């Protein structure tokens, strides 16, 4: 059974918002990966790149960590709503 994708073929819903949040902090992808590693999420720069370009699925645990790091809601990451 194929994995689900958005109507436009994307593998995740948070890629563009993650990129905007990261750039808003002035962080590189490498720095974001480091910040996530500090809170216990094992990601590297390549993973961040694949999420931001919608080439990788994102787990619920990763969404939870990203929301915590940027102090935003899960709903914001997924739907763009506050």
C-alpha positions in Angstrom: 0.0 0.0 0.0 1.5 3.4 -1.0 2.1 6.0 1.7 -0.2 8.9 1.7 0.7 12.2 0.0 -1.0 15.6 -0.3 -3.0 16.4 -3.4 0.1 18.0 -4.9 2.3 14.9 -4.1 4.1 16.2 -1.1 5.2 13.9 1.7 4.6 16.3 4.6 2.6 19.3 5.5 5.2 21.2 7.5 8.1 21.7 5.1 7.4 25.3 4.1 6.4 26.4 7.6 9.5 24.7 9.1 11.7 26.6 6.6 10.0 29.9 7.4 10.4 29.3 11.2 14.1 28.4 10.7 14.9 31.4 8.5 13.0 33.6 11.0 15.5 32.6 13.6 18.4 33.1 11.2 19.4 29.5 11.6 21.0 27.4 9.0 19.7 23.8 8.4 22.8 22.6 10.2 22.1 24.8 13.2 18.4 23.7 13.3 19.6 20.0 13.3 22.0 20.8 16.2 19.2 22.5 18.2 17.0 19.5 17.7 19.8 17.2 18.8 20.1 19.2 22.0 16.5 18.3 22.9 17.0 14.6 22.0 15.8 14.4 18.3 18.5 12.8 16.1 18.4 14.8 12.9 21.1 16.0 10.6 21.2 18.8 8.0 20.2 16.3 5.2 17.1 15.3 7.1 16.1 19.0 7.5 16.7 19.5 3.7 14.5 16.6 2.8 11.7 17.8 5.1 11.8 21.3 3.8 11.7 20.1 0.2 8.9 17.6 1.0 11.0 14.6 0.2 10.6 13.0 3.6 7.8 12.0 5.9 7.8 13.6 9.4 6.9 11.6 12.5 4.6 12.8 15.2 7.5 12.8 17.6 9.5 15.0 15.3 6.5 17.4 14.9 6.2 17.5 18.7 9.9 18.4 19.0 9.8 21.1 16.3 6.7 22.7 17.8 8.4 22.8 21.2 11.7 24.2 19.8 9.9 27.0 18.0 7.2 27.4 20.6 4.3 27.0 18.1 1.4 24.6 18.1 1.1 21.4 16.2 -1.9 22.9 14.4 0.3 25.7 13.2 2.9 23.3 11.8 0.3 21.2 10.0 -2.4 23.6 9.0 -0.8 27.0 9.3 -3.3 28.1 11.9 -2.4 29.6 15.3 
